Amino acid sequence: DDALAEAYATAGPARCREALLEPLALPEETRYLALSASVLSTVADRYGMLRVGFSGALTAEDLAACGETGAVRGLSIREAQAFLSGLPGSIPPQRQAAARAAVWDAFFRQNLDLLPTTLPAALRAHSSVLLTDLSAQDLLLLEETLEFLANNAAPVSSDALPGEWDAATGCYTLTDASRAAMQSFFNVSPTAGQASSASEP
């Protein structure tokens, strides 16, 4: 989210959108919500404790390095964010991302019935620091979508974007697997994604 925050700060929401959609070869009409971890923590703080386990995201060695056993335990969103921020640099980015996904997976599963009314309101209250330029219509659509999902007890799933990590340089690079995963998630064909971007890297 640091790269998106920089793009948003320097050139506004259009550049932020371009920085997100273009490298992943997604169509221009793709809907997304991007916000920094700190803003997400502030928004989610009102929901109380989460029951979170990291055994599916981190290896036994990772957990031992963090002083964790992998058992499910109760965490406030700020405690979870502190844990995620303190993960050792020796843990590859994809597993760190999987640990973050485990927290937000728990958040959405455990608060799905509350989100239709409270999440859009929280996003409105923090609109000036989001990395997405949401219109009033976008927020109404989000509210309707969350209500539909909550009423139908929609399953929640989370995953980490695959990529290539160079431990020597500390660089994490998007690959064909990254783009394929995103296109599958958004249910778009590679040709549809490529058609929306004339300068895919």
Sequence and secondary structure as in RCSB ss.txt:
>XXXX:A:sequence
DDALAEAYATAGPARCREALLEPLALPEETRYLALSASVLSTVADRYGMLRVGFSGALTAEDLAACGETGAVRGL
SIREAQAFLSGLPGSIPPQRQAAARAAVWDAFFRQNLDLLPTTLPAALRAHSSVLLTDLSAQDLLLLEETLEFLA
NNAAPVSSDALPGEWDAATGCYTLTDASRAAMQSFFNVSPTAGQASSASEP
>XXXX:A:secstr
 HHHHHHHHHHHHHHHHHHHHTTTT  TT       HHHHHHHHGGG EEEE  TTTS HHHHHHTT     EEE
EHHHHHHHHHT  TTS HHHHHHHHHHHHHHHHHHHTTTHHHHHHHHHHHTGGG SS   HHHHHHHHHHHHHHH
HTT          EEETTTTEEE  HHHHHHHHHHTT  HHHHHHT TT  
